[in-house]
Amino acid sequence: MNKYEKRMLAILEEGKANHKILAVKAEFEAEGTRVDELLRLLEIARRAGVKVAIKIGGCEAVRDLIECRIYGADYIIAPMIETPYALTKYIAAKDKVYPRDEQDEVSFLFNVETRETFDHLEAMAKVAKEGRVGMVFGRVDFAGSMGHERDFVNSDEMRGYVKRVGEVCRDNDFELVVGGGVSPDSIPLLSSILSARLDRFETRKVIFDATVVQDPAAARAGMELAIEFELLWLKNKRDYYQTIASEDAPRIAMMEKRQQGAMKVAA
């Protein structure tokens, strides 16, 4: 492990012990996580004793689901599922890839991240119950789908939408995770929906047990660790690919010089 990865490991260990960090997250969707990056994240997570969540590329991303099974993902999230039909496609795909007994070891969830999905909530819940999947409320995309800016995620109106989804999850015994723009400013909203249903919340890279918000100081400190973790992750990724990009620079310079010499001789 390099210096970045050692610090990331320490953050997860501290966060697990004191701030209810449960897992780290990668995305095949918007983040475009590559296999080599995922392997580094898996090693850090396994050493820290935390779980791994992966957001796949869509409702029927079978290849992504196969990779999730290979790498042992603990949580799998499907994005942009806006209709009951799309949800049936996700359920069919996960049932195709994962044998029934293995599904008991994995939490399958789909994103509620547009107003379109919210408007189909009751029908979605019926399908989700049959398919045994939970919900992740993606607040930033949800706000964007209604033409709002990012600062809408902690508004009273957003609180109402999240609480309604929490009530549906409670009534059907689904898991609910809240993400999208999670920061210390989100603590009041997250605290207010615990009475409905909230299992976990997530930043871009780190997932928490929702009960940590009952101790706002611990939740705030945990979120600050999550920010540091993501920054270190990005720096580690940058340096890794910069090294790859420059590893052949001396060889390229030598070959260009040789080519120029050959052209002079030919002339």
Sequence and secondary structure as in RCSB ss.txt:
>XXXX:A:sequence
MNKYEKRMLAILEEGKANHKILAVKAEFEAEGTRVDELLRLLEIARRAGVKVAIKIGGCEAVRDLIECRIYGADY
IIAPMIETPYALTKYIAAKDKVYPRDEQDEVSFLFNVETRETFDHLEAMAKVAKEGRVGMVFGRVDFAGSMGHER
DFVNSDEMRGYVKRVGEVCRDNDFELVVGGGVSPDSIPLLSSILSARLDRFETRKVIFDATVVQDPAAARAGMEL
AIEFELLWLKNKRDYYQTIASEDAPRIAMMEKRQQGAMKVAA
>XXXX:A:secstr
  HHHHHHHHHHHHHHHHS EEEEEEESSTT   HHHHHHHHHHHHHHT EEEEE SSTT HHHHHHHHHHT SE
EEE    SHHHHHHHHHHHHHHS HHHHTTSEEEEEE SHHHHHTHHHHHHHHHHHT EEEEEHHHHHHHTT  G
GGGGSHHHHHHHHHHHHHHHHHT  EEEESS SGGGHHHHHHTTTT   EEE SSEEEEGGGGGSHHHHHHHHHH
HHHHHHHHHHHHHHHHHHHHHTTHHHHHHHHHHHHHHHHHH 
